[in-house]
Amino acid sequence: MVADPAALRRAADALAGAKGPVAVDTERASGYRYSQRAYLVQLRREGAGTWLVDPIALGGRLDPLVQALDGTEWVLHAASQDLPCLAELGLRPGVLFDTELAGRLAGFERVALGTLVERLLGYRLEKGHGAADWSRRPLPADWLTYAALDVELLVQLRDVLEAELERQGKLAWALEEFEAVRTAPLPRPRTDPWRRTSGIHRVRNQRQLALVRALWEARDAVARERDIAPGRVLPDSALMEAAARNPASEPELLALPVFRGRAQRRMSGVWMNALRKAAALPKSELPEPAGQHEGPPPPNRWADKDPDAAARLAAARTALTAIAEANTLPVENLLLPDLVRRTCWQPPADVSPESVATALRDGGARSWQIELTLEAMTKALAATAPQA
């Protein structure tokens, strides 16, 4: 366990003096905290053993570790989940091997860490604390054992998967994918995140949408300030009920089931203030029933809006499914579904192999993906709807 500067220096020295890839994992407190910060960082390297680093106790200052790991190969499982919170601590891999992504590319149907370890290495990993509140201090001993086991066999798993990818002729593909994950920018903030409130699909009234938005934004501000998961401040179901009932006073609000509790009584002024502001909005400031949609419409509307685009998408999906099956790949790893939809909805003006390759590359496709799919996508983008 690493929870003070002296222990951090010992860990950094041990890891820097060892050899081979570094197995890395993190534990967050999703569902408990607003932030997605790492509350524990697990590291293991051959010759150095396993180190469990507490970034909270260290105030997020991990400079010796950053220097010790600079330029090393990291092995993570589902790396895109962990890299953002590691980057917050200044920790970034020089080279990446993602065992979950490797498993997908190798054609394994189930790629959870425990499943792959059991199938390929013959060990069954301890389970039970993945969804725990890792912001808790002190961390129980059995939680720490669980955390250490997540990196215990990662390097061995990496080696077996690398050999399997090499055998299948897919290792070069995997290396391109790992690099894309390693260098990917942080995801952009969602447009109108309040529209993801559970149950909002049942709301069509613009005034009620404004009430949901106001309550969601008030809850988000409280959750951010207190670093509490929004659902623990106020569940989505309570937001939806308050918006549907639109209580005119605090007593009416407190009569609603979720708002009767002591915590919500203390917060009743916050929720009523949000409701009153939304109720007073002029019609011009009410949210539209349908949010702003980036990119093409849902595919089930294509046949009506643009029959030729629907024909292109159908042809592309059929061809890509066949290619994925022939290469024992998930079709979504062959080409991202969103890229396929965008390209079929708005193909290059001149459908040629060169222009299609450019469109795919600009959309983020890797070289191996373009090589496998270019001919099929070029043919699909020339498809037209049958004449009535």
C-alpha positions as a LaTeX table, in Angstrom:
\begin{tabular}{lrrr}
\hline
Residue & $x$ (\AA) & $y$ (\AA) & $z$ (\AA) \\
\hline
Met1 & 0.00 & 0.00 & 0.00 \\
Val2 & 1.36 & 3.42 & $-1.00$ \\
Ala3 & $-0.15$ & 6.28 & 0.99 \\
Asp4 & 2.78 & 8.61 & 1.83 \\
Pro5 & 5.67 & 10.20 & $-0.09$ \\
Ala6 & 8.28 & 7.76 & 1.28 \\
Ala7 & 6.26 & 4.75 & 0.14 \\
Leu8 & 5.67 & 6.44 & $-3.22$ \\
Arg9 & 9.43 & 6.82 & $-3.70$ \\
Arg10 & 9.97 & 3.15 & $-2.83$ \\
Ala11 & 7.29 & 2.12 & $-5.31$ \\
Ala12 & 8.72 & 4.34 & $-8.05$ \\
Asp13 & 12.25 & 2.99 & $-7.51$ \\
Ala14 & 11.06 & $-0.62$ & $-7.54$ \\
Leu15 & 9.00 & $-0.18$ & $-10.70$ \\
Ala16 & 11.73 & 1.76 & $-12.49$ \\
Gly17 & 14.28 & $-0.93$ & $-11.64$ \\
Ala18 & 12.11 & $-3.79$ & $-12.92$ \\
Lys19 & 11.63 & $-4.91$ & $-16.51$ \\
Gly20 & 8.83 & $-5.70$ & $-18.91$ \\
Pro21 & 5.32 & $-4.27$ & $-19.28$ \\
Val22 & 3.52 & $-2.68$ & $-16.34$ \\
Ala23 & 0.06 & $-3.99$ & $-15.46$ \\
Val24 & $-2.19$ & $-1.06$ & $-14.53$ \\
Asp25 & $-5.73$ & $-0.73$ & $-13.20$ \\
Thr26 & $-7.76$ & 1.81 & $-11.26$ \\
Glu27 & $-10.71$ & 1.80 & $-8.92$ \\
Arg28 & $-13.22$ & 4.64 & $-9.07$ \\
Ala29 & $-16.39$ & 5.34 & $-7.10$ \\
Ser30 & $-18.97$ & 5.52 & $-9.86$ \\
Gly31 & $-22.46$ & 5.58 & $-8.40$ \\
Tyr32 & $-21.14$ & 7.19 & $-5.21$ \\
Arg33 & $-19.16$ & 10.23 & $-6.34$ \\
Tyr34 & $-19.72$ & 12.91 & $-8.96$ \\
Ser35 & $-16.16$ & 12.82 & $-10.17$ \\
Gln36 & $-14.62$ & 9.95 & $-12.11$ \\
Arg37 & $-11.26$ & 10.31 & $-10.35$ \\
Ala38 & $-9.14$ & 7.30 & $-9.45$ \\
Tyr39 & $-9.36$ & 6.41 & $-5.76$ \\
Leu40 & $-6.81$ & 3.61 & $-6.10$ \\
Val41 & $-4.18$ & 2.85 & $-8.75$ \\
Gln42 & $-2.87$ & $-0.72$ & $-8.96$ \\
Leu43 & 0.53 & $-1.39$ & $-10.54$ \\
Arg44 & 2.46 & $-4.60$ & $-11.06$ \\
Arg45 & 5.73 & $-5.29$ & $-12.87$ \\
Glu46 & 7.86 & $-8.40$ & $-13.00$ \\
Gly47 & 10.57 & $-8.04$ & $-10.38$ \\
Ala48 & 8.78 & $-5.20$ & $-8.55$ \\
Gly49 & 5.66 & $-6.90$ & $-7.24$ \\
Thr50 & 2.29 & $-5.20$ & $-6.82$ \\
Trp51 & 1.81 & $-1.68$ & $-5.50$ \\
Leu52 & $-1.54$ & $-0.18$ & $-4.54$ \\
Val53 & $-1.28$ & 3.60 & $-4.75$ \\
Asp54 & $-3.72$ & 5.84 & $-2.87$ \\
Pro55 & $-3.82$ & 9.11 & $-4.87$ \\
Ile56 & $-6.19$ & 10.68 & $-2.34$ \\
Ala57 & $-3.74$ & 10.29 & 0.56 \\
Leu58 & $-0.99$ & 11.63 & $-1.71$ \\
Gly59 & $-3.01$ & 14.67 & $-2.77$ \\
Gly60 & $-2.82$ & 13.55 & $-6.38$ \\
Arg61 & 0.91 & 14.27 & $-6.51$ \\
Leu62 & 2.51 & 11.22 & $-8.09$ \\
Asp63 & 5.56 & 12.80 & $-9.77$ \\
Pro64 & 8.05 & 10.01 & $-8.84$ \\
Leu65 & 5.67 & 7.46 & $-10.33$ \\
Val66 & 5.15 & 9.55 & $-13.48$ \\
Gln67 & 8.92 & 9.59 & $-14.01$ \\
Ala68 & 9.36 & 5.88 & $-13.22$ \\
Leu69 & 6.72 & 4.82 & $-15.74$ \\
Asp70 & 7.67 & 7.26 & $-18.49$ \\
Gly71 & 7.90 & 5.49 & $-21.85$ \\
Thr72 & 6.98 & 2.06 & $-20.50$ \\
Glu73 & 4.40 & $-0.29$ & $-21.99$ \\
Trp74 & 1.22 & $-0.45$ & $-19.96$ \\
Val75 & $-1.21$ & $-3.36$ & $-19.94$ \\
Leu76 & $-4.79$ & $-2.45$ & $-19.09$ \\
His77 & $-8.14$ & $-4.15$ & $-19.52$ \\
Ala78 & $-10.69$ & $-1.88$ & $-21.24$ \\
Ala79 & $-8.16$ & 0.94 & $-21.20$ \\
Ser80 & $-10.51$ & 3.68 & $-22.38$ \\
Gln81 & $-12.29$ & 3.48 & $-19.01$ \\
Asp82 & $-9.11$ & 4.06 & $-17.01$ \\
Leu83 & $-6.95$ & 6.35 & $-19.12$ \\
Pro84 & $-8.89$ & 9.60 & $-18.42$ \\
Cys85 & $-8.59$ & 9.32 & $-14.62$ \\
Leu86 & $-4.95$ & 8.26 & $-14.91$ \\
Ala87 & $-4.25$ & 11.29 & $-17.11$ \\
Glu88 & $-5.70$ & 13.50 & $-14.35$ \\
Leu89 & $-2.82$ & 12.22 & $-12.20$ \\
Gly90 & $-0.24$ & 12.88 & $-14.92$ \\
Leu91 & 0.05 & 9.18 & $-15.76$ \\
Arg92 & 0.07 & 8.41 & $-19.49$ \\
Pro93 & 1.35 & 5.25 & $-21.19$ \\
Gly94 & 4.19 & 5.37 & $-23.68$ \\
Val95 & 2.89 & 2.16 & $-25.28$ \\
Leu96 & $-0.44$ & 0.45 & $-24.63$ \\
Phe97 & $-1.71$ & $-3.13$ & $-24.73$ \\
Asp98 & $-5.44$ & $-3.45$ & $-24.04$ \\
Thr99 & $-6.34$ & $-7.04$ & $-23.12$ \\
Glu100 & $-10.10$ & $-6.49$ & $-23.55$ \\
Leu101 & $-9.67$ & $-5.05$ & $-27.04$ \\
Ala102 & $-7.16$ & $-7.78$ & $-27.87$ \\
Gly103 & $-9.75$ & $-10.38$ & $-26.86$ \\
Arg104 & $-12.34$ & $-8.80$ & $-29.15$ \\
Leu105 & $-9.97$ & $-8.72$ & $-32.10$ \\
Ala106 & $-8.98$ & $-12.33$ & $-31.44$ \\
Gly107 & $-12.63$ & $-13.31$ & $-31.80$ \\
Phe108 & $-13.51$ & $-14.22$ & $-28.21$ \\
Glu109 & $-17.22$ & $-13.70$ & $-27.60$ \\
Arg110 & $-16.83$ & $-12.95$ & $-23.88$ \\
Val111 & $-13.99$ & $-10.58$ & $-23.00$ \\
Ala112 & $-14.49$ & $-9.71$ & $-19.33$ \\
Leu113 & $-11.19$ & $-9.94$ & $-17.46$ \\
Gly114 & $-12.27$ & $-12.85$ & $-15.30$ \\
Thr115 & $-13.61$ & $-14.75$ & $-18.29$ \\
Leu116 & $-10.43$ & $-14.35$ & $-20.34$ \\
Val117 & $-8.18$ & $-15.22$ & $-17.41$ \\
Glu118 & $-10.15$ & $-18.37$ & $-16.69$ \\
Arg119 & $-10.28$ & $-19.45$ & $-20.33$ \\
Leu120 & $-6.71$ & $-18.65$ & $-21.33$ \\
Leu121 & $-4.77$ & $-19.01$ & $-18.06$ \\
Gly122 & $-6.89$ & $-21.44$ & $-16.07$ \\
Tyr123 & $-7.38$ & $-19.24$ & $-12.99$ \\
Arg124 & $-10.63$ & $-18.00$ & $-11.51$ \\
Leu125 & $-10.38$ & $-14.44$ & $-10.17$ \\
Glu126 & $-11.92$ & $-13.36$ & $-6.88$ \\
Lys127 & $-15.05$ & $-11.25$ & $-7.41$ \\
Gly128 & $-17.21$ & $-9.00$ & $-5.34$ \\
His129 & $-16.01$ & $-5.39$ & $-4.97$ \\
Gly130 & $-15.96$ & $-3.85$ & $-8.45$ \\
Ala131 & $-18.97$ & $-1.65$ & $-7.71$ \\
Ala132 & $-17.86$ & $-0.72$ & $-4.19$ \\
Asp133 & $-17.42$ & 2.83 & $-2.89$ \\
Trp134 & $-13.67$ & 3.13 & $-3.36$ \\
Ser135 & $-13.68$ & 6.64 & $-1.92$ \\
Arg136 & $-14.15$ & 5.02 & 1.49 \\
Arg137 & $-11.22$ & 5.22 & 3.91 \\
Pro138 & $-9.70$ & 3.10 & 5.26 \\
Leu139 & $-10.13$ & 0.55 & 2.49 \\
Pro140 & $-10.94$ & $-2.93$ & 3.85 \\
Ala141 & $-8.28$ & $-5.62$ & 3.44 \\
Asp142 & $-10.48$ & $-7.84$ & 1.27 \\
Trp143 & $-11.08$ & $-4.92$ & $-1.11$ \\
Leu144 & $-7.32$ & $-4.44$ & $-1.44$ \\
Thr145 & $-6.87$ & $-8.13$ & $-2.20$ \\
Tyr146 & $-9.53$ & $-7.86$ & $-4.90$ \\
Ala147 & $-7.81$ & $-4.78$ & $-6.36$ \\
Ala148 & $-4.40$ & $-6.47$ & $-6.39$ \\
Leu149 & $-5.79$ & $-9.52$ & $-8.20$ \\
Asp150 & $-6.94$ & $-7.28$ & $-11.08$ \\
Val151 & $-3.29$ & $-6.78$ & $-12.07$ \\
Glu152 & $-1.89$ & $-10.10$ & $-10.86$ \\
Leu153 & $-2.20$ & $-11.89$ & $-14.20$ \\
Leu154 & $-2.57$ & $-9.04$ & $-16.70$ \\
Val155 & 0.92 & $-9.39$ & $-18.18$ \\
Gln156 & 0.56 & $-13.16$ & $-18.57$ \\
Leu157 & $-2.82$ & $-12.59$ & $-20.24$ \\
Arg158 & $-1.21$ & $-10.02$ & $-22.50$ \\
Asp159 & 1.44 & $-12.50$ & $-23.63$ \\
Val160 & $-1.11$ & $-15.22$ & $-24.44$ \\
Leu161 & $-3.31$ & $-12.78$ & $-26.36$ \\
Glu162 & $-0.35$ & $-11.39$ & $-28.28$ \\
Ala163 & 0.60 & $-14.90$ & $-29.36$ \\
Glu164 & $-2.99$ & $-15.60$ & $-30.41$ \\
Leu165 & $-3.22$ & $-12.38$ & $-32.41$ \\
Glu166 & 0.09 & $-13.21$ & $-34.06$ \\
Arg167 & $-1.20$ & $-16.67$ & $-34.94$ \\
Gln168 & $-4.32$ & $-15.19$ & $-36.52$ \\
Gly169 & $-2.37$ & $-12.54$ & $-38.43$ \\
Lys170 & $-4.07$ & $-9.75$ & $-36.50$ \\
Leu171 & $-1.29$ & $-8.39$ & $-34.30$ \\
Ala172 & $-0.62$ & $-5.41$ & $-36.59$ \\
Trp173 & $-4.34$ & $-4.59$ & $-36.48$ \\
Ala174 & $-4.31$ & $-4.72$ & $-32.69$ \\
Leu175 & $-1.27$ & $-2.47$ & $-32.40$ \\
Glu176 & $-3.04$ & 0.16 & $-34.53$ \\
Glu177 & $-6.11$ & $-0.11$ & $-32.30$ \\
Phe178 & $-4.10$ & 0.18 & $-29.10$ \\
Glu179 & $-2.37$ & 3.30 & $-30.38$ \\
Ala180 & $-5.70$ & 4.83 & $-31.36$ \\
Val181 & $-7.00$ & 4.25 & $-27.82$ \\
Arg182 & $-3.79$ & 5.60 & $-26.28$ \\
Thr183 & $-3.90$ & 8.83 & $-28.27$ \\
Ala184 & $-7.66$ & 9.37 & $-28.34$ \\
Pro185 & $-8.80$ & 12.82 & $-27.16$ \\
Leu186 & $-11.09$ & 13.10 & $-24.18$ \\
Pro187 & $-14.75$ & 12.70 & $-25.16$ \\
Arg188 & $-16.63$ & 15.93 & $-25.80$ \\
Pro189 & $-19.30$ & 16.92 & $-23.27$ \\
Arg190 & $-22.76$ & 15.74 & $-24.28$ \\
Thr191 & $-25.24$ & 18.20 & $-25.74$ \\
Asp192 & $-28.22$ & 18.65 & $-23.40$ \\
Pro193 & $-27.17$ & 15.89 & $-20.95$ \\
Trp194 & $-30.41$ & 16.43 & $-19.02$ \\
Arg195 & $-32.26$ & 14.74 & $-21.89$ \\
Arg196 & $-30.80$ & 11.43 & $-20.70$ \\
Thr197 & $-32.92$ & 11.53 & $-17.54$ \\
Ser198 & $-34.62$ & 8.15 & $-17.15$ \\
Gly199 & $-38.26$ & 8.33 & $-18.27$ \\
Ile200 & $-37.94$ & 11.58 & $-20.20$ \\
His201 & $-39.04$ & 9.85 & $-23.42$ \\
Arg202 & $-42.58$ & 9.99 & $-22.04$ \\
Val203 & $-42.53$ & 13.80 & $-21.85$ \\
Arg204 & $-43.68$ & 15.77 & $-24.88$ \\
Asn205 & $-44.91$ & 18.97 & $-23.22$ \\
Gln206 & $-42.29$ & 21.72 & $-23.57$ \\
Arg207 & $-43.11$ & 23.24 & $-20.17$ \\
Gln208 & $-42.59$ & 19.88 & $-18.47$ \\
Leu209 & $-39.31$ & 19.47 & $-20.33$ \\
Ala210 & $-38.24$ & 22.84 & $-18.94$ \\
Leu211 & $-39.12$ & 21.63 & $-15.43$ \\
Val212 & $-37.04$ & 18.46 & $-15.91$ \\
Arg213 & $-34.14$ & 20.53 & $-17.22$ \\
Ala214 & $-34.28$ & 22.96 & $-14.31$ \\
Leu215 & $-34.40$ & 20.20 & $-11.70$ \\
Trp216 & $-31.60$ & 18.27 & $-13.44$ \\
Glu217 & $-29.37$ & 21.36 & $-13.54$ \\
Ala218 & $-30.06$ & 22.17 & $-9.89$ \\
Arg219 & $-29.29$ & 18.59 & $-8.90$ \\
Asp220 & $-26.13$ & 18.58 & $-10.99$ \\
Ala221 & $-24.87$ & 21.75 & $-9.31$ \\
Val222 & $-25.45$ & 20.26 & $-5.85$ \\
Ala223 & $-23.83$ & 16.95 & $-6.84$ \\
Arg224 & $-20.80$ & 18.65 & $-8.34$ \\
Glu225 & $-20.29$ & 20.87 & $-5.29$ \\
Arg226 & $-20.57$ & 17.96 & $-2.86$ \\
Asp227 & $-18.87$ & 15.37 & $-5.10$ \\
Ile228 & $-21.83$ & 13.02 & $-4.78$ \\
Ala229 & $-23.30$ & 10.96 & $-7.61$ \\
Pro230 & $-26.37$ & 12.88 & $-8.88$ \\
Gly231 & $-28.66$ & 9.89 & $-8.37$ \\
Arg232 & $-27.78$ & 9.91 & $-4.67$ \\
Val233 & $-28.78$ & 13.56 & $-4.39$ \\
Leu234 & $-32.15$ & 12.96 & $-6.05$ \\
Pro235 & $-33.15$ & 9.97 & $-8.20$ \\
Asp236 & $-34.34$ & 10.47 & $-11.77$ \\
Ser237 & $-37.76$ & 9.14 & $-10.83$ \\
Ala238 & $-38.20$ & 12.03 & $-8.37$ \\
Leu239 & $-37.23$ & 14.58 & $-11.02$ \\
Met240 & $-39.80$ & 13.13 & $-13.39$ \\
Glu241 & $-42.57$ & 13.05 & $-10.80$ \\
Ala242 & $-41.94$ & 16.62 & $-9.66$ \\
Ala243 & $-41.97$ & 17.80 & $-13.28$ \\
Ala244 & $-45.21$ & 15.93 & $-13.97$ \\
Arg245 & $-46.98$ & 17.24 & $-10.84$ \\
Asn246 & $-45.41$ & 20.73 & $-10.95$ \\
Pro247 & $-46.17$ & 21.51 & $-7.29$ \\
Ala248 & $-47.04$ & 25.13 & $-6.60$ \\
Ser249 & $-45.61$ & 25.25 & $-3.07$ \\
Glu250 & $-43.09$ & 23.54 & $-0.82$ \\
Pro251 & $-45.82$ & 21.65 & 1.11 \\
Glu252 & $-47.09$ & 20.24 & $-2.20$ \\
Leu253 & $-43.55$ & 19.24 & $-3.18$ \\
Leu254 & $-42.90$ & 17.61 & 0.20 \\
Ala255 & $-46.09$ & 15.57 & $-0.20$ \\
Leu256 & $-44.49$ & 13.69 & $-3.11$ \\
Pro257 & $-43.03$ & 10.32 & $-2.01$ \\
Val258 & $-39.28$ & 10.84 & $-2.49$ \\
Phe259 & $-39.38$ & 14.41 & $-1.17$ \\
Arg260 & $-40.78$ & 13.41 & 2.24 \\
Gly261 & $-37.39$ & 12.38 & 3.59 \\
Arg262 & $-35.32$ & 14.54 & 5.90 \\
Ala263 & $-32.58$ & 15.19 & 3.31 \\
Gln264 & $-35.08$ & 16.36 & 0.70 \\
Arg265 & $-36.92$ & 18.56 & 3.17 \\
Arg266 & $-33.65$ & 20.39 & 3.77 \\
Met267 & $-33.24$ & 20.81 & 0.00 \\
Ser268 & $-36.85$ & 21.74 & $-0.76$ \\
Gly269 & $-35.99$ & 25.40 & $-1.35$ \\
Val270 & $-33.46$ & 24.44 & $-4.04$ \\
Trp271 & $-35.97$ & 22.28 & $-5.90$ \\
Met272 & $-38.83$ & 24.79 & $-5.62$ \\
Asn273 & $-36.61$ & 27.61 & $-6.84$ \\
Ala274 & $-35.73$ & 25.53 & $-9.92$ \\
Leu275 & $-39.38$ & 24.69 & $-10.58$ \\
Arg276 & $-40.50$ & 28.31 & $-10.24$ \\
Lys277 & $-37.81$ & 29.57 & $-12.62$ \\
Ala278 & $-38.79$ & 27.00 & $-15.22$ \\
Ala279 & $-42.48$ & 27.79 & $-14.79$ \\
Ala280 & $-41.76$ & 31.50 & $-15.43$ \\
Leu281 & $-39.80$ & 30.99 & $-18.64$ \\
Pro282 & $-41.26$ & 32.64 & $-21.75$ \\
Lys283 & $-42.34$ & 30.24 & $-24.50$ \\
Ser284 & $-39.35$ & 31.24 & $-26.63$ \\
Glu285 & $-36.95$ & 29.83 & $-24.01$ \\
Leu286 & $-38.62$ & 26.46 & $-23.59$ \\
Pro287 & $-36.65$ & 23.44 & $-24.83$ \\
Glu288 & $-37.67$ & 21.86 & $-28.09$ \\
Pro289 & $-39.49$ & 18.51 & $-27.80$ \\
Ala290 & $-36.67$ & 16.83 & $-29.69$ \\
Gly291 & $-33.11$ & 17.74 & $-28.83$ \\
Gln292 & $-30.47$ & 18.85 & $-31.27$ \\
His293 & $-29.33$ & 15.79 & $-33.15$ \\
Glu294 & $-25.80$ & 15.62 & $-34.47$ \\
Gly295 & $-25.29$ & 13.56 & $-37.56$ \\
Pro296 & $-27.83$ & 11.55 & $-39.56$ \\
Pro297 & $-31.34$ & 10.72 & $-38.32$ \\
Pro298 & $-32.12$ & 7.30 & $-36.80$ \\
Pro299 & $-31.80$ & 4.61 & $-39.50$ \\
Asn300 & $-35.43$ & 3.54 & $-39.14$ \\
Arg301 & $-36.40$ & 6.88 & $-40.72$ \\
Trp302 & $-34.03$ & 6.67 & $-43.65$ \\
Ala303 & $-36.40$ & 4.86 & $-46.01$ \\
Asp304 & $-38.79$ & 7.82 & $-45.84$ \\
Lys305 & $-36.25$ & 10.63 & $-45.74$ \\
Asp306 & $-33.71$ & 9.30 & $-48.24$ \\
Pro307 & $-34.40$ & 5.88 & $-49.81$ \\
Asp308 & $-31.01$ & 5.81 & $-51.55$ \\
Ala309 & $-29.23$ & 6.35 & $-48.22$ \\
Ala310 & $-31.26$ & 3.49 & $-46.74$ \\
Ala311 & $-30.16$ & 1.27 & $-49.64$ \\
Arg312 & $-26.53$ & 2.26 & $-49.11$ \\
Leu313 & $-26.72$ & 1.47 & $-45.40$ \\
Ala314 & $-28.38$ & $-1.90$ & $-45.99$ \\
Ala315 & $-25.71$ & $-2.85$ & $-48.55$ \\
Ala316 & $-22.90$ & $-1.70$ & $-46.27$ \\
Arg317 & $-24.23$ & $-3.61$ & $-43.25$ \\
Thr318 & $-24.60$ & $-6.81$ & $-45.25$ \\
Ala319 & $-21.09$ & $-6.56$ & $-46.69$ \\
Leu320 & $-19.44$ & $-5.59$ & $-43.39$ \\
Thr321 & $-21.15$ & $-8.43$ & $-41.53$ \\
Ala322 & $-19.75$ & $-10.91$ & $-44.05$ \\
Ile323 & $-16.23$ & $-9.46$ & $-43.75$ \\
Ala324 & $-16.40$ & $-9.49$ & $-39.93$ \\
Glu325 & $-17.54$ & $-13.11$ & $-39.87$ \\
Ala326 & $-14.81$ & $-14.15$ & $-42.32$ \\
Asn327 & $-12.20$ & $-12.56$ & $-40.04$ \\
Thr328 & $-13.76$ & $-13.64$ & $-36.72$ \\
Leu329 & $-14.26$ & $-10.04$ & $-35.61$ \\
Pro330 & $-17.13$ & $-8.14$ & $-34.00$ \\
Val331 & $-18.57$ & $-6.01$ & $-36.81$ \\
Glu332 & $-18.38$ & $-2.90$ & $-34.59$ \\
Asn333 & $-14.60$ & $-3.38$ & $-34.36$ \\
Leu334 & $-14.32$ & $-3.71$ & $-38.12$ \\
Leu335 & $-15.80$ & $-0.22$ & $-38.63$ \\
Leu336 & $-17.53$ & 1.93 & $-36.04$ \\
Pro337 & $-21.30$ & 1.84 & $-36.66$ \\
Asp338 & $-21.51$ & 5.63 & $-36.35$ \\
Leu339 & $-18.88$ & 6.05 & $-39.08$ \\
Val340 & $-20.77$ & 3.64 & $-41.33$ \\
Arg341 & $-24.03$ & 5.56 & $-40.82$ \\
Arg342 & $-22.45$ & 8.95 & $-41.40$ \\
Thr343 & $-20.67$ & 7.80 & $-44.55$ \\
Cys344 & $-23.80$ & 6.15 & $-45.97$ \\
Trp345 & $-25.97$ & 9.17 & $-45.16$ \\
Gln346 & $-23.56$ & 11.61 & $-46.79$ \\
Pro347 & $-21.16$ & 9.76 & $-49.10$ \\
Pro348 & $-18.39$ & 11.49 & $-51.05$ \\
Ala349 & $-19.65$ & 13.39 & $-54.08$ \\
Asp350 & $-17.50$ & 11.19 & $-56.30$ \\
Val351 & $-17.75$ & 7.62 & $-55.07$ \\
Ser352 & $-14.35$ & 6.17 & $-55.89$ \\
Pro353 & $-11.92$ & 4.04 & $-53.88$ \\
Glu354 & $-9.75$ & 7.09 & $-53.27$ \\
Ser355 & $-12.57$ & 9.31 & $-52.04$ \\
Val356 & $-14.11$ & 6.57 & $-49.90$ \\
Ala357 & $-10.73$ & 5.82 & $-48.33$ \\
Thr358 & $-10.34$ & 9.50 & $-47.51$ \\
Ala359 & $-13.83$ & 9.65 & $-45.98$ \\
Leu360 & $-13.14$ & 6.61 & $-43.80$ \\
Arg361 & $-9.73$ & 7.89 & $-42.75$ \\
Asp362 & $-11.17$ & 11.32 & $-41.89$ \\
Gly363 & $-13.81$ & 9.54 & $-39.83$ \\
Gly364 & $-11.15$ & 7.82 & $-37.72$ \\
Ala365 & $-10.82$ & 4.44 & $-39.44$ \\
Arg366 & $-7.43$ & 2.80 & $-39.10$ \\
Ser367 & $-5.35$ & 1.56 & $-42.03$ \\
Trp368 & $-6.19$ & $-2.10$ & $-41.47$ \\
Gln369 & $-9.90$ & $-1.31$ & $-41.35$ \\
Ile370 & $-9.75$ & 0.62 & $-44.59$ \\
Glu371 & $-7.80$ & $-2.16$ & $-46.27$ \\
Leu372 & $-10.42$ & $-4.75$ & $-45.28$ \\
Thr373 & $-13.53$ & $-2.70$ & $-46.04$ \\
Leu374 & $-12.67$ & $-0.30$ & $-48.87$ \\
Glu375 & $-13.92$ & $-2.43$ & $-51.76$ \\
Ala376 & $-17.15$ & $-3.35$ & $-49.98$ \\
Met377 & $-17.85$ & 0.21 & $-48.84$ \\
Thr378 & $-17.18$ & 1.62 & $-52.30$ \\
Lys379 & $-19.73$ & $-0.78$ & $-53.80$ \\
Ala380 & $-22.25$ & $-0.12$ & $-51.03$ \\
Leu381 & $-22.03$ & 3.65 & $-51.46$ \\
Ala382 & $-22.99$ & 3.22 & $-55.12$ \\
Ala383 & $-26.21$ & 1.42 & $-54.22$ \\
Thr384 & $-29.58$ & 3.02 & $-54.98$ \\
Ala385 & $-33.11$ & 2.27 & $-53.87$ \\
Pro386 & $-35.13$ & 0.03 & $-56.17$ \\
Gln387 & $-37.51$ & 1.93 & $-58.40$ \\
Ala388 & $-41.21$ & 1.54 & $-57.60$ \\
\hline
\end{tabular}
